[in-house]
Each structure stands twice: as structure tokens, then as C-alpha cells.
Amino acid sequence: MVTGLGSRFDTIVESLGPLCVGIDPSADALRAAGLSDSAEGVLEFGRAILAASVSRVGIVKPQVAYFERFGARGIGSLEMIIREAREVGLAVIADAKRGDIGSTMDGYADAWLGHGPLHSDALTVNPYLGFDALEPAFSRASIHGATVFVLSATSNSNAEQLQRATISGKSLSALVARFARERTGKDNTVGVVVGATRGLAESGVTEADLDGLLILAPGFGAQGASLSDLSTIFGAASTRVIPSVSRSVLNDGIDNISRSIDRHRKEMGL
Amino acid sequence: MVTGLGSRFDTIVESLGPLCVGIDPSADALRAAGLSDSAEGVLEFGRAILAASVSRVGIVKPQVAYFERFGARGIGSLEMIIREAREVGLAVIADAKRGDIGSTMDGYADAWLGHGPLHSDALTVNPYLGFDALEPAFSRASIHGATVFVLSATSNSNAEQLQRATISGKSLSALVARFARERTGKDNTVGVVVGATRGLAESGVTEADLDGLLILAPGFGAQGASLSDLSTIFGAASTRVIPSVSRSVLNDGIDNISRSIDRHRKEMGL
């Protein structure tokens, strides 16, 4: 089984493009899809998205919170989604936004980037406890060619409450990008999350800050940004952006996810 | 079943004091305890700590990462530990450091502070995506008298990489405390995490910043701070501090956890 997102990013882009489809089985999404709000419902929902994603996109991103709602049984459904996605060649970004220190961070790295049942090709993490505290995740990722996406600038309206804070005139979001550039290697071990609904300027990062980094960009589709604006938003950095769509893939109903994905591909010129 | 940590904090302190015992089944801790590094091992480890904690302390704090390592089966063990702890009257702080936005944050709030199998009396969260983004957790917590502890200043040596950033001269750690003071109510719905190994001054928060807040303080015991120094470190705020010890409760081996807890109680003058 080929593993890791970072080490095969170029291959994925060459064959299917960089579009990423989110798997977000919220209570609302399940209701809209006519599925039960349960561990069985999130599994069925995830499988419907996987079936429509195969041969249309190369990357999927399950949002862990929606599975965690059902405790062990929900995490069991997530295990199956991750395994089935990887078996058909989809790269999985576990959107878990974990972050801790020392041996606790080891634990999270082990959970998502180790050999256990949640083994994914990439993981999102939170830098509030210090960039260096995330090192266990970076080390694990580099073993499997995986990528750790560190939150830099997020797409929500009150993100700037903390992210606009500065050290020596540099915003936190830019600092995170700088640390990431210093740590990432040829296999894209470290990337960043930069929300797309605000322009780069408002996010406190510049194209130069992002130079050479893989960028996971949520906020497309239902959250406001249009995929056709990707190069306007990210400029020179746009060739390394992984735009993610979630709620909007359900616009035509759960039986027509493939049609919604095709429309998004067209918006990107794929 | 009486629930929530915030609403019964005073009662807990009156009967057993504020000491909190961590449940941290890392690979190293399991090895030292002679237990297998597996979902069964973390369950057995957790149960040993629960047995020694009853009638000695009022609060336990499972570290979620160590259970998550084993996927659904590990989370299944955590469900049992949480339920068994609450059944014997221990208040459970789920140390998960979750943080996200919108309906995703709803998902985490639902998972840990809702009616599901991981329902706990308190949850730790990460503010990097904005303090307001955590509102779903605060709302949920207030329903059950639970407490959401927001990371403010952590005890690791590279925490200041981001936490020393400022907005209008205020450190992030102080800003988080200010937001928490504005949002917490009479039931201690919102508290903060302030690491104890560094003094308050180095953490960028003052006693005044913490006025009226419940403070979860990891970093005692094995990580360096002594419980007898609690009032020196936290000053006037020390009456509302929940000091947490983890690795050091294993100093006398897994068969003598109660002895280690008794020693810690003595250090606190309990």
C-alpha cells in the first residue's frame, strides 16, 4: 500500500488534481442526507462520499469531531472509513487538530501517524503549545511520507482574536509558516492550514511566508470562497494549495455527490 | 448521579481538597507498571488509579491521547474509565485539548459534554481558533454544571514560542484569562489551564488576571513543581487551583498508588 500524502503529492496532482473532499457527518448533514444520527449513520455517510470520490479526487478529509460524538462506536466507523479510503488509493487527511506536549503529543502522533487502526496519510495539528512541541508528529510523519498540517490562519470570523497577536511585529500565523518552512523537507513533512474565506492579507501571512509549503485550505464551497478564485487568493503559492470542500458536495443530495464533485472540479479547471 | 465539576467544586474541596490525579497510560508508564501496551492495559491501568483515588481525591484527569493510540478499542476503555469514575462520585476532567470552529466544535462539545458515552464533568480546550469559537463547549458545559478549561499558559519549555505573543501589550495567556473571566458564571463554566512549573510572572498572567477563575494546574510532581509551593506560585489565586499529579503517583509502583497519593495530600497539608 502506497502511503503518505506529502511524498506523493505531485503524483496525486498530476493524475486527479489537488481537490480534497471533506467527510463531515454533522447532525445537520446526516438529517439532510436522510441518515440516522448514529455511529451507523456516519459510516454510511462516509462510504457514500468515498464511493463518489474514487477516480474524481485523490484526497479526502474526515472531520474527526463528528465521529467522536459517538465514542468508541463512532471512532470504529472512522477506522473503517480511513481503511477503506486508503485501500482504494485515496490519501486521508485526519482533520483532528490535535496538540499537546511531550509524551502526550507522542500519543497523538502514534494514534494518527503510527501503525494503529487510525493510521492516516496526514494530520492537522494545533500549535498553541509551541511549534517544537509538535515534533513527535513531524518525526512520525517523516517515517511514512505523511504530512502534518499546522494551523496557521483559520477561516472563521473570530480567528483573529488570538491569531493577530504578534511577536516582534510578526503575526502568529506568519510565525507558524516560518517554523513550518524550516522543518519541512523534500517529502512535505510539514504543511500549514490557511483558511480561504479571508484573503491572504487579512490572514497575516504573505505568499513569501508560504513559499514551498503544502497548504491545506478549507473554506471553499459552502463557507464562501469559490474554487475559481484560488489563484487570486493564493497567488504564487496556489500551485501547492489543497482546497477542501465539504458541505457543498451534498448540494445535489447524497445520491448525487459525484455530480457536485464534478462541478467543483470544473470550477478549478480540472 | 451528581454531575459537573464547576457546580460542585466547593463541595469537593470541602470534603477531600482540590487535588486531581491524572490517568496517563503512556507506553512508558504501562511498561513500568508491568501492563501490556494495549487497550486492555490502559483499562487496567486506569482502574488501578481509580481504586486508589476513591475517598482520597475528588477529581481524576484521564489524558485522552494515551487511549486514542488504540483507536476505537482504546476509546472504549476510556468510556469505561469515565463511567466507572463518575459512578463512584469522582469528577472527571477529560484532558483532550480539543478546539475547532462552528459545527465541528459543536461535535466536540457533544462528544465530551453531551449525553454520549464519553460524557465528562470537565474538558480541556485549545483557544487558537479564537475564544468565541469555543462557545458550543461553554453552552454545553453550563447545562450540566461542567467546566471548560481553556489553555492559557502551559508548563512546557517552548510554550512561549506562541504564548508570549501580544495584542496591544497583553500576552495571549492573559487575554485567554480575561475572556474566561467575562464568560464564566457562578457555576465556574469556564476555567483556565496554567502550568505550574514556571512561575506566574513567566507565564504572562497575573493573580488579578485569574481572579475568580478555576485554574487547572498540571506540572506538579514529576514535572518539577512541588505541591507545597502551590500558594507561593499562585498567591491569592491559589484557593481556586486544581493541582494535578500524574507520573509521580506511580513512584511506589502500581500496587502502591494510594501511598503516593497520600504523600501528595500531605504535601498540600490535607
Chai-1 contact restraints between the chains, C-beta under 6 A:
chainA,res_idxA,chainB,res_idxB,connection_type,confidence,min_distance_angstrom,max_distance_angstrom,comment,restraint_id
A,S26,B,S103,contact,1.0,0.0,6.0,A-B,restraint_1
A,Q63,B,T104,contact,1.0,0.0,6.0,A-B,restraint_2
A,A65,B,D100,contact,1.0,0.0,6.0,A-B,restraint_3
A,A65,B,T104,contact,1.0,0.0,6.0,A-B,restraint_4
A,A65,B,G107,contact,1.0,0.0,6.0,A-B,restraint_5
A,A65,B,Y108,contact,1.0,0.0,6.0,A-B,restraint_6
A,Y66,B,G107,contact,1.0,0.0,6.0,A-B,restraint_7
A,E68,B,A111,contact,1.0,0.0,6.0,A-B,restraint_8
A,R69,B,G107,contact,1.0,0.0,6.0,A-B,restraint_9
A,R69,B,D110,contact,1.0,0.0,6.0,A-B,restraint_10
A,R69,B,A111,contact,1.0,0.0,6.0,A-B,restraint_11
A,G71,B,I75,contact,1.0,0.0,6.0,A-B,restraint_12
A,G71,B,E79,contact,1.0,0.0,6.0,A-B,restraint_13
A,G71,B,G116,contact,1.0,0.0,6.0,A-B,restraint_14
A,G71,B,P117,contact,1.0,0.0,6.0,A-B,restraint_15
A,G71,B,L118,contact,1.0,0.0,6.0,A-B,restraint_16
A,A72,B,A72,contact,1.0,0.0,6.0,A-B,restraint_17
A,A72,B,I75,contact,1.0,0.0,6.0,A-B,restraint_18
A,A72,B,G76,contact,1.0,0.0,6.0,A-B,restraint_19
A,A72,B,E79,contact,1.0,0.0,6.0,A-B,restraint_20
A,I75,B,A72,contact,1.0,0.0,6.0,A-B,restraint_21
A,I75,B,I75,contact,1.0,0.0,6.0,A-B,restraint_22
A,G76,B,A72,contact,1.0,0.0,6.0,A-B,restraint_23
A,E79,B,G71,contact,1.0,0.0,6.0,A-B,restraint_24
A,E79,B,A72,contact,1.0,0.0,6.0,A-B,restraint_25
A,K97,B,D100,contact,1.0,0.0,6.0,A-B,restraint_26
A,G99,B,N126,contact,1.0,0.0,6.0,A-B,restraint_27
A,D100,B,A65,contact,1.0,0.0,6.0,A-B,restraint_28
A,D100,B,K97,contact,1.0,0.0,6.0,A-B,restraint_29
A,I101,B,N156,contact,1.0,0.0,6.0,A-B,restraint_30
A,S103,B,S26,contact,1.0,0.0,6.0,A-B,restraint_31
A,T104,B,Q63,contact,1.0,0.0,6.0,A-B,restraint_32
A,T104,B,A65,contact,1.0,0.0,6.0,A-B,restraint_33
A,G107,B,A65,contact,1.0,0.0,6.0,A-B,restraint_34
A,G107,B,Y66,contact,1.0,0.0,6.0,A-B,restraint_35
A,G107,B,R69,contact,1.0,0.0,6.0,A-B,restraint_36
A,Y108,B,A65,contact,1.0,0.0,6.0,A-B,restraint_37
A,D110,B,R69,contact,1.0,0.0,6.0,A-B,restraint_38
A,A111,B,E68,contact,1.0,0.0,6.0,A-B,restraint_39
A,A111,B,R69,contact,1.0,0.0,6.0,A-B,restraint_40
A,G116,B,G71,contact,1.0,0.0,6.0,A-B,restraint_41
A,P117,B,G71,contact,1.0,0.0,6.0,A-B,restraint_42
A,L118,B,G71,contact,1.0,0.0,6.0,A-B,restraint_43
A,N126,B,G99,contact,1.0,0.0,6.0,A-B,restraint_44
A,N126,B,N126,contact,1.0,0.0,6.0,A-B,restraint_45
A,N126,B,Y128,contact,1.0,0.0,6.0,A-B,restraint_46
A,P127,B,L162,contact,1.0,0.0,6.0,A-B,restraint_47
A,Y128,B,N126,contact,1.0,0.0,6.0,A-B,restraint_48
A,Y128,B,Y128,contact,1.0,0.0,6.0,A-B,restraint_49
A,Y128,B,L151,contact,1.0,0.0,6.0,A-B,restraint_50
A,L129,B,T154,contact,1.0,0.0,6.0,A-B,restraint_51
A,L129,B,A159,contact,1.0,0.0,6.0,A-B,restraint_52
A,G130,B,N158,contact,1.0,0.0,6.0,A-B,restraint_53
A,G130,B,A159,contact,1.0,0.0,6.0,A-B,restraint_54
A,G130,B,Q161,contact,1.0,0.0,6.0,A-B,restraint_55
A,F131,B,Q161,contact,1.0,0.0,6.0,A-B,restraint_56
A,D132,B,N158,contact,1.0,0.0,6.0,A-B,restraint_57
A,A133,B,N156,contact,1.0,0.0,6.0,A-B,restraint_58
A,L151,B,Y128,contact,1.0,0.0,6.0,A-B,restraint_59
A,T154,B,L129,contact,1.0,0.0,6.0,A-B,restraint_60
A,N156,B,I101,contact,1.0,0.0,6.0,A-B,restraint_61
A,N156,B,A133,contact,1.0,0.0,6.0,A-B,restraint_62
A,N158,B,G130,contact,1.0,0.0,6.0,A-B,restraint_63
A,N158,B,D132,contact,1.0,0.0,6.0,A-B,restraint_64
A,A159,B,L129,contact,1.0,0.0,6.0,A-B,restraint_65
A,A159,B,G130,contact,1.0,0.0,6.0,A-B,restraint_66
A,Q161,B,G130,contact,1.0,0.0,6.0,A-B,restraint_67
A,Q161,B,F131,contact,1.0,0.0,6.0,A-B,restraint_68
A,L162,B,P127,contact,1.0,0.0,6.0,A-B,restraint_69
A,L162,B,L172,contact,1.0,0.0,6.0,A-B,restraint_70
A,A165,B,A165,contact,1.0,0.0,6.0,A-B,restraint_71
A,A165,B,T166,contact,1.0,0.0,6.0,A-B,restraint_72
A,A165,B,I167,contact,1.0,0.0,6.0,A-B,restraint_73
A,A165,B,L172,contact,1.0,0.0,6.0,A-B,restraint_74
A,T166,B,A165,contact,1.0,0.0,6.0,A-B,restraint_75
A,I167,B,A165,contact,1.0,0.0,6.0,A-B,restraint_76
A,L172,B,L162,contact,1.0,0.0,6.0,A-B,restraint_77
A,L172,B,A165,contact,1.0,0.0,6.0,A-B,restraint_78
